[in-house]
Amino acid sequence: MAKKTVNVAMIGAQFMGKTHSNGWRQVGAMFDPPFTPVLKVVCGAPGEDLSVAKEKWGWEETSDNWQEVVNRPDIDIVDICTPNWLHPPVAIAAAKAGKAIVSEKPLANSLKDAEEMLAAVKAAKVKHMCGFSYRFAPAVQAIKGLVSSGKLGHIFHFRAAYQQDWIVDPNFPMVWRLKKKHTGSGALGDIGAHITDLCQFLVGDVVEVTSALQTFIKKRRVVSADTGGISGTAGKETGKMDTVDVDDAAVFIGRIKGTDTLATFEATRFAPGRRNYNSIEIYGSEGSVLWNQEDMNVYEYFNRNDPATLQGFRKVQACDPGNAYVGNWWPSGHIIGYEHLFVHEMYEFLCGLKAKKGNYPTFEDAVKCQRVLEAVEKAASTKKWEKV
């Protein structure tokens, strides 16, 4: 018997739009979700060329009017892949229209906006997910199991560093991710949100922080397009310069609720040689575990209970049978990649459409993350410990 279909509308069609499109397209081929997604309509800015999204990514229709799209009666799911500042109006409108919602992270530019989004989906009683995609790596799921089962014992330290280098060049132009009105914060919200969520997913909620933020290059050359548009596109150079008013790097320390666990975080776009080095380390009384996204199918595990002559970090292949999601892909040891995380993400959301509780990060999780980000910004200003 044919499965019920759900029609998806995607708002925003650049980098995240491409990853989400692939996720929606692949999920039914490799998994068995309870619903079949139909890529109904992709929405961009007026005048934006959406031919690639339609012809290569598989969307049936295109539009430049997101307000009309989210209110269409034939749309079941609204997938928000716009720059951050547009997340709240799109999500709130979609919730009022009764649509299930997927939103990229961070949820919003501010805690106030994020809380309004959460209130909207609760009032409308619609399903909602925030795209913390790294939760869906098989290795991260395995690490979650190690922590939850007590195999690492009492957790002393959580350490995370998300390092990139794509704006180190001072000639790199101004883009929407470097303007506060479009993005809320810099490296903190863009990649610091990911490691904050991983901490709260794996070891517990952050309740207090102290921090430092730094902007290394304070002026960038301007391009002509509105770089905060619906898809975050750029245009031609103008010869003008503009001020970067967000952080290039964020470093913060946190305490975990109900424990004496110390957490340390670094989010930076100024780490030459680090392309997308999202790494976590967890140290406990019985063992430790290390993982980084640039080698995402392997994690390193140390067990204090091993014989003294055999103790050491061992590499564990997360693409072997028994690990989350891998049975739907390839034979043992045939690794998967970054794009597969979004397939897992869409699979879990589709499964959650008819479940009481989904196995994915919700807007509640995203608001908890946003509270940490706001406290980090406050602590950087006051130079004190701040409560979350």
C-alpha positions in Angstrom: 0.0 0.0 0.0 1.3 3.4 -0.9 2.4 5.7 1.9 0.8 9.0 2.6 2.8 11.8 1.0 3.7 15.1 2.7 4.4 18.2 0.6 7.5 20.2 1.6 8.1 23.9 0.9 11.7 25.1 1.4 12.4 28.8 2.0 16.0 29.7 1.0 18.0 28.0 -1.7 21.7 28.3 -1.1 24.2 26.1 0.9 21.7 24.8 3.5 19.0 24.6 0.9 21.2 22.2 -1.1 21.9 20.0 1.9 18.2 19.9 2.9 17.1 19.2 -0.6 19.4 16.2 -0.7 18.1 15.0 2.6 14.5 15.1 1.5 15.3 13.4 -1.8 17.4 10.5 -0.4 15.4 9.7 2.7 12.9 7.5 1.0 15.5 5.7 -1.0 17.6 4.6 1.9 15.1 4.5 4.9 11.5 3.6 5.4 9.9 6.6 6.9 6.1 6.6 7.6 5.6 9.4 5.1 6.9 10.1 1.6 8.2 13.7 1.2 7.3 15.5 -2.0 9.6 18.5 -2.9 6.7 20.7 -3.8 8.1 24.3 -3.9 11.3 26.1 -3.3 11.2 29.8 -2.5 13.9 32.4 -3.1 14.2 36.2 -3.3 12.6 38.2 -6.2 14.9 37.8 -9.2 16.9 35.0 -7.8 17.7 32.2 -10.2 16.2 29.0 -8.8 16.7 26.9 -11.9 19.4 24.7 -10.2 17.1 24.1 -7.3 14.3 23.1 -9.6 16.2 21.1 -12.2 19.0 19.5 -10.2 17.6 19.4 -6.7 14.2 18.1 -7.7 11.7 20.8 -6.6 8.5 20.9 -8.6 7.9 24.6 -8.4 9.6 27.9 -7.6 8.4 31.0 -5.9 9.6 34.4 -4.7 6.8 34.9 -2.2 7.4 33.0 1.1 4.3 34.5 2.7 2.1 33.0 0.0 4.0 29.7 0.1 3.6 29.0 3.8 -0.1 29.7 3.6 -0.7 27.3 0.7 -3.2 24.6 1.8 -1.3 21.9 -0.1 1.9 22.5 2.0 2.5 20.2 5.0 6.1 21.0 6.0 7.9 24.3 5.8 11.7 24.0 5.8 13.5 27.2 6.7 17.0 27.6 5.2 17.2 31.4 5.1 19.7 33.7 6.9 19.0 33.8 10.6 17.0 37.0 10.8 14.2 35.6 8.6 13.7 32.5 10.7 11.2 34.1 13.2 8.8 35.6 10.7 8.7 32.5 8.5 8.4 30.1 11.4 5.7 32.1 13.2 3.7 32.5 9.9 4.1 28.8 9.2 3.0 27.8 12.7 -0.1 30.0 12.4 -0.9 28.2 9.1 -0.7 24.8 10.9 2.5 23.6 9.2 5.1 21.3 10.6 8.4 23.2 10.7 12.1 22.5 10.2 14.4 25.5 10.9 18.1 25.8 10.5 20.2 26.9 13.5 20.7 29.1 15.4 16.9 29.4 15.8 17.0 33.2 15.8 19.2 36.2 16.2 18.1 36.7 19.8 16.6 34.8 22.7 13.5 36.9 22.6 12.9 36.0 18.9 13.6 32.3 19.6 11.2 32.3 22.5 8.5 33.8 20.3 9.1 31.0 17.7 8.7 28.4 20.4 5.5 30.0 21.7 4.1 30.0 18.2 4.7 26.3 17.5 3.3 25.4 21.0 0.2 27.5 20.5 -0.4 25.9 17.1 0.5 22.4 18.3 2.7 21.7 15.3 5.8 19.6 15.0 9.1 21.5 15.0 12.7 20.6 14.6 15.9 22.8 14.7 18.7 21.6 12.4 21.5 20.6 14.8 22.7 18.1 12.2 25.8 16.8 14.0 23.5 14.9 16.5 22.8 12.6 13.6 26.4 11.3 13.1 26.5 7.6 14.0 29.6 8.3 16.1 27.9 11.0 18.1 24.9 8.7 18.7 27.4 6.0 19.9 29.1 8.6 22.2 25.6 9.4 23.6 25.2 5.8 24.4 28.6 5.6 26.2 27.7 8.6 28.4 24.1 7.6 29.1 25.1 4.0 30.0 27.7 5.2 32.5 30.6 3.6 30.7 32.6 6.9 31.0 31.7 7.2 34.7 31.4 10.6 36.3 32.1 13.3 33.7 34.8 15.7 34.7 35.3 17.6 31.5 33.5 18.3 28.2 35.7 20.1 25.7 34.6 21.3 22.3 36.3 23.3 19.5 34.6 24.2 16.3 37.3 25.7 14.0 37.1 27.0 10.5 39.3 29.3 8.4 37.1 30.6 5.5 37.4 34.4 6.5 41.0 34.6 7.5 41.9 36.5 4.3 41.3 40.2 4.9 40.2 40.5 1.3 37.3 38.2 1.8 34.1 40.3 1.2 31.4 41.3 3.6 28.6 38.7 3.7 25.4 38.4 5.7 27.1 36.2 8.3 29.3 39.2 9.4 26.4 41.6 10.0 24.6 41.5 13.4 21.2 42.6 11.9 21.2 39.5 9.7 23.0 36.9 11.8 22.7 37.9 15.5 26.3 36.9 16.3 29.3 35.6 14.4 31.2 32.4 15.0 29.3 32.1 18.3 25.9 31.7 16.8 27.0 30.0 13.5 29.2 27.3 14.8 29.3 27.8 18.6 25.6 26.9 18.6 26.5 23.4 17.3 29.0 22.7 20.0 26.7 24.1 22.7 23.9 21.8 21.5 26.3 18.8 21.4 27.3 19.6 25.0 23.6 19.8 26.2 22.7 16.7 24.2 25.6 14.6 25.4 26.4 15.6 29.0 23.8 18.2 30.3 22.6 21.7 30.3 25.0 24.7 30.6 23.8 26.9 33.5 26.6 29.4 33.9 29.3 30.9 31.6 32.2 33.2 31.4 33.6 34.2 28.0 35.6 36.3 25.6 34.7 37.4 22.1 37.1 38.8 19.5 36.8 40.4 16.0 40.1 40.2 14.2 39.3 42.0 11.0 37.0 44.9 11.6 36.4 46.2 8.0 35.4 44.2 4.9 34.8 45.2 1.3 31.2 45.5 0.2 29.3 43.7 -2.5 26.2 45.3 -4.2 23.5 42.7 -3.4 21.6 42.7 -0.2 23.7 40.0 1.5 21.0 39.3 4.1 18.4 38.4 1.4 16.2 35.3 1.6 19.0 33.0 0.3 22.0 35.0 1.5 23.3 35.7 -2.0 26.2 38.1 -2.8 26.7 40.5 -5.8 29.3 42.7 -7.3 31.9 44.7 -5.4 31.2 48.4 -4.8 34.6 49.6 -3.7 33.2 50.5 -0.3 34.1 49.1 3.1 31.7 48.1 5.9 32.2 47.3 9.6 32.1 43.8 10.9 29.9 44.0 14.0 30.0 40.4 15.1 32.6 38.1 16.6 35.2 36.3 14.6 35.9 34.0 17.5 34.3 33.1 20.8 35.8 31.3 23.8 33.8 30.4 26.8 33.7 28.2 29.9 30.5 26.6 31.3 29.3 24.7 34.3 26.8 21.8 33.8 23.5 21.7 35.7 23.5 19.5 38.8 27.2 18.4 38.4 30.7 19.6 38.9 31.4 19.1 35.2 33.4 21.8 33.6 32.8 22.6 29.9 35.1 24.6 27.6 34.2 25.8 24.2 36.0 27.5 21.3 34.3 28.7 18.1 36.5 30.4 15.5 36.7 31.2 11.8 40.4 32.1 12.2 42.1 28.7 12.5 44.1 28.3 9.3 44.1 24.7 8.1 40.9 23.9 9.9 38.2 23.6 7.3 35.3 22.3 9.4 37.0 20.9 12.5 34.1 20.3 14.9 35.6 18.3 17.7 34.5 17.1 21.1 36.3 15.5 24.0 34.7 14.0 27.1 36.7 12.9 30.1 35.2 10.8 32.8 36.2 8.7 35.8 36.0 5.5 33.9 37.1 6.5 30.5 37.3 9.2 27.8 36.1 9.7 24.2 37.2 12.0 21.4 35.5 12.8 18.0 35.9 15.3 15.2 33.7 15.9 12.2 36.5 16.0 9.7 36.9 12.2 10.5 33.3 11.8 11.4 33.0 8.0 11.1 35.6 7.2 13.8 35.8 8.1 17.5 38.5 7.3 20.0 37.7 5.6 23.2 39.9 5.1 26.3 38.8 2.6 29.0 40.5 2.9 32.4 39.4 -0.7 33.2 41.5 -2.2 30.5 44.7 -4.0 31.7 47.5 -1.5 32.3 49.5 -3.0 29.5 46.7 -2.5 27.0 45.5 0.9 28.0 45.4 3.6 25.3 43.0 5.4 23.0 41.5 2.9 20.5 39.9 3.9 17.3 36.3 2.7 16.9 34.6 2.5 13.5 31.1 3.9 13.8 30.2 2.5 10.4 30.0 -1.0 11.7 26.7 -2.9 12.3 24.9 -1.8 15.5 25.6 1.9 15.1 22.7 4.2 14.5 21.6 4.6 10.8 24.5 2.7 9.2 22.4 -0.4 8.5 20.5 1.6 5.9 23.6 2.6 4.0 26.5 0.4 3.0 28.3 -2.8 4.2 30.5 -2.6 7.3 33.3 0.0 7.2 32.0 1.7 4.0 31.9 5.2 5.3 29.3 7.8 5.0 29.7 11.6 4.7 28.4 15.0 5.8 25.4 14.9 3.5 24.1 11.8 5.1 23.5 13.6 8.4 20.7 15.5 6.7 19.1 12.3 5.4 19.1 11.0 9.0 17.7 14.4 10.2 14.8 14.3 7.7 14.1 10.6 8.5 13.8 11.3 12.2 11.5 14.3 11.6 9.2 12.3 9.3 9.0 9.5 11.9 8.2 12.1 14.5 5.2 13.4 12.6 3.0 10.6 13.9 4.9 10.0 17.2 4.2 11.5 20.6 7.9 12.4 21.0 10.5 12.7 18.2 14.1 11.6 18.2 15.4 15.0 17.0 16.3 18.5 18.4 13.2 20.6 18.9 12.6 24.3 19.2 12.8 23.8 23.0 16.4 22.5 22.6 17.2 25.4 20.3 15.9 27.9 22.9 18.1 26.3 25.6 21.0 26.8 23.2 20.0 30.4 22.5 20.0 31.1 26.3 23.6 30.0 26.5 24.6 32.1 23.5 23.0 35.2 25.1 24.7 34.5 28.4 28.0 34.2 26.6 27.6 37.6 24.9 26.6 39.1 28.2 29.6 37.6 30.0 32.0 38.9 27.3 30.7 42.4 28.0 30.6 42.2 31.8 33.8 40.1 32.1 32.0 38.1 34.8 30.3 34.7 35.2 26.7 35.0 34.0 23.8 32.7 34.7 22.1 31.1 31.7 
